[in-house]
């Protein structure tokens, strides 16, 4: 199966990219590292999109696991620093699922 990439997210959306039921939605201007980040989420949902969505939406622990894996890929592209990714993951965009230190360690362990 091949992911479907669409540049449909409006500029006012808080996120730069999102995976919804197999579709990767991005803002018009995106960095290649962000595309790689969203492709990680697309692959994470291949087994069961419902299970992925349920875990991501309702479990802080799983949200950190999924995002740490995706942010590690983004850090490896060199576009973002691990510190920026940890600050973002531990902040309001993800509804504060963990502390900065926890996010930093979760990402660092996957880089």
Secondary structure, 3 states (H helix, E strand, C coil): CCCEEECCCCCCCCCCEEEECCEEEECCCCCHHHHHHHHHHHHHCCCCHHHHHHHHHHCHHHHHHHHHHHHHHHHHCCCCCHHHHHHHHCCHHHCCCCCHHHHHHHHHCCC
